[in-house]
Amino acid sequence: MRAGNVRIIIRKEIWTMWGILIALFSGALMSVQGVFNTEVTKQTSLWVSSAFVQFTALLVCLGAWLFTDRTSFTGLAQVDHKYMLLSGVIGAFITVTVVKSMGSLGPARAAMLIVISQLIVAYVIELLGMFGVEKQPLEWRKVIGMAVSIAGIVIFKW
């Protein structure tokens, strides 16, 4: 194996590890945010809390945009599939449903069900090649992995 190939493999491994760390951090943030949102909702209301979350997220994103890339917002008009622009609407419903599920199930159970749902839906999107994602073949080991995860939730519940 040549030195150039080794560097490429190492670079890919570093990016994979970085991706894993970011995903773990994202999951941790989502759990903490869900608890925070649920507590704010108890003291205000579901829609006040959700609106505040989305508004503060907008402020953070605008601030980050201001200090980083400043790409023109007119690029949004160039998005090929306009339905993709509904992700913000979906984000609002994610906030509301996380708050409701954590309030009724508790953070651990809600987070487990949310993650399993994400996993199943993401795999279906890959299997069907939806939304521009490259279509993937069915792999039984992944289906078995999801079944084991679901069994884990059942065991955790009892």
Secondary structure, DSSP 8 states (H G I E B T S, - for coil): --HHHHHHHHHHHHHHHHHHHHHHHHHHHHHHHHHHHHHHHHHS-HHHHHHHHHHHHHHHHHHHHHHTT---GGGGGG-SSGGGGGHHHHHHHHHHHHHHHHHHH-HHHHHHHHHHHHHHHHHHHHHHTGGG-------HHHHHHHHHHHHHHHHHH-
